[in-house]
Amino acid sequence: MPDIVEHHGVPVLLCDADGVTIADVQGALDQLIGAAFQSADVVAVPSTRLDDSFFDLSTGLAGEVLQKFANYRLRLVVVGDISRHLAASSALPDLVREANRGRDIWFVPDLEALADRLAPNGAGRPAG
């Protein structure tokens, strides 16, 4: 069962790295959104839990999953090293850059970076 923690007053669902791989929209609904819906504003999912097809934007999986999070008014944070996916794609770095400028979808290297982003002085913005 995932843990709910608070960072700066924001309830965050911390998904376990050893959970089921999210390989389709139904998996995102069942494993992430369903678990967070009643008690969390942010879902922090380890990048290793996301199937490679999530990072291949041509599959449409990332777009569908991100849309589901928006529909349910939940924020998604992908936590971990995605450098191999970034290196393999021309479009993914643009998505990550744009997402990290916003408030609803973030890609962060670790949980400390997530906590920093949620800090009041961070105002939900990336450092730098």
NORLIN-V616700 format. One record per residue. N is the residue number from 1. RES is the residue in one letter. SS is DSSP state (H for helix, E for strand, L for the rest). PSI is psi in whole degrees, 0 to 359 (none if undefined). OMEGA is omega in radians with two decimals (* if undefined). Layout:
N | RES | SS | PSI | OMEGA
N | RES | SS | PSI | OMEGA
This chain:
1 | M | L | 132 | 3.13
2 | P | L | 157 | 3.12
3 | D | E | 146 | 2.98
4 | I | E | 124 | 3.06
5 | V | E | 162 | 3.07
6 | E | E | 134 | 2.99
7 | H | E | 113 | 3.10
8 | H | L | 41 | 3.08
9 | G | L | 2 | -3.14
10 | V | E | 119 | 3.11
11 | P | E | 127 | -3.08
12 | V | E | 126 | 3.02
13 | L | E | 117 | 3.12
14 | L | E | 110 | 3.14
15 | C | L | 143 | 3.14
16 | D | L | 137 | 3.13
17 | A | L | 337 | -3.08
18 | D | L | 10 | -3.10
19 | G | L | 185 | -3.14
20 | V | L | 137 | 3.09
21 | T | L | 135 | 3.12
22 | I | E | 109 | -3.06
23 | A | L | 358 | 3.12
24 | D | L | 172 | -3.09
25 | V | H | 321 | 3.13
26 | Q | H | 322 | 3.08
27 | G | H | 320 | 3.10
28 | A | H | 318 | 3.12
29 | L | H | 312 | -3.07
30 | D | H | 312 | -2.98
31 | Q | H | 331 | -3.02
32 | L | H | 301 | -3.05
33 | I | H | 314 | 3.13
34 | G | H | 320 | -3.12
35 | A | H | 332 | -3.05
36 | A | H | 338 | -2.86
37 | F | L | 320 | -3.07
38 | Q | L | 341 | -2.94
39 | S | L | 358 | -3.09
40 | A | L | 152 | 3.05
41 | D | L | 335 | -3.07
42 | V | E | 138 | 3.03
43 | V | E | 118 | 3.10
44 | A | E | 112 | -3.09
45 | V | E | 129 | 3.08
46 | P | E | 139 | -3.13
47 | S | H | 332 | -3.14
48 | T | H | 342 | 3.10
49 | R | H | 345 | -3.11
50 | L | E | 128 | 3.11
51 | D | L | 151 | 3.11
52 | D | H | 331 | -3.13
53 | S | H | 337 | 3.07
54 | F | H | 320 | -3.07
55 | F | H | 350 | 3.05
56 | D | L | 96 | -2.99
57 | L | H | 340 | 3.13
58 | S | H | 343 | 3.12
59 | T | H | 338 | -3.11
60 | G | L | 354 | -3.09
61 | L | H | 313 | -3.12
62 | A | H | 315 | 3.14
63 | G | H | 318 | 3.13
64 | E | H | 317 | -3.14
65 | V | H | 315 | -3.14
66 | L | H | 322 | 3.11
67 | Q | H | 319 | 3.10
68 | K | H | 317 | 3.11
69 | F | H | 317 | 3.11
70 | A | H | 317 | -3.14
71 | N | H | 323 | -3.12
72 | Y | L | 5 | 3.12
73 | R | L | 43 | 3.06
74 | L | L | 148 | 3.06
75 | R | E | 141 | 3.12
76 | L | E | 132 | 3.05
77 | V | E | 121 | 3.06
78 | V | E | 120 | -3.03
79 | V | E | 125 | 3.05
80 | G | L | 179 | -3.09
81 | D | L | 117 | 3.09
82 | I | L | 22 | -3.05
83 | S | H | 324 | 3.14
84 | R | H | 326 | 3.09
85 | H | H | 320 | 3.12
86 | L | H | 320 | -3.12
87 | A | H | 334 | -3.06
88 | A | L | 0 | -3.01
89 | S | L | 142 | 3.03
90 | S | L | 334 | -3.07
91 | A | L | 327 | -3.06
92 | L | H | 318 | 3.12
93 | P | H | 325 | 3.10
94 | D | H | 317 | 3.12
95 | L | H | 313 | -3.12
96 | V | H | 315 | -3.14
97 | R | H | 312 | -3.14
98 | E | H | 318 | 3.14
99 | A | H | 317 | -3.09
100 | N | H | 345 | 3.05
101 | R | H | 340 | -3.09
102 | G | L | 201 | -3.04
103 | R | L | 347 | -2.96
104 | D | L | 331 | -3.13
105 | I | E | 126 | 3.12
106 | W | E | 152 | 2.99
107 | F | E | 115 | -3.09
108 | V | E | 153 | -3.10
109 | P | L | 331 | -3.07
110 | D | L | 175 | -3.10
111 | L | H | 332 | 3.08
112 | E | H | 318 | 3.10
113 | A | H | 324 | 3.08
114 | L | H | 312 | 3.13
115 | A | H | 319 | 3.11
116 | D | H | 318 | -3.13
117 | R | H | 329 | -3.12
118 | L | H | 350 | 3.14
119 | A | L | 144 | -3.14
120 | P | L | 320 | 3.11
121 | N | L | 342 | 3.06
122 | G | L | 336 | 3.10
123 | A | L | 30 | 3.11
124 | G | L | 17 | -3.10
125 | R | L | 149 | 3.08
126 | P | L | 151 | 3.07
127 | A | L | 150 | 3.05
128 | G | L | none | *
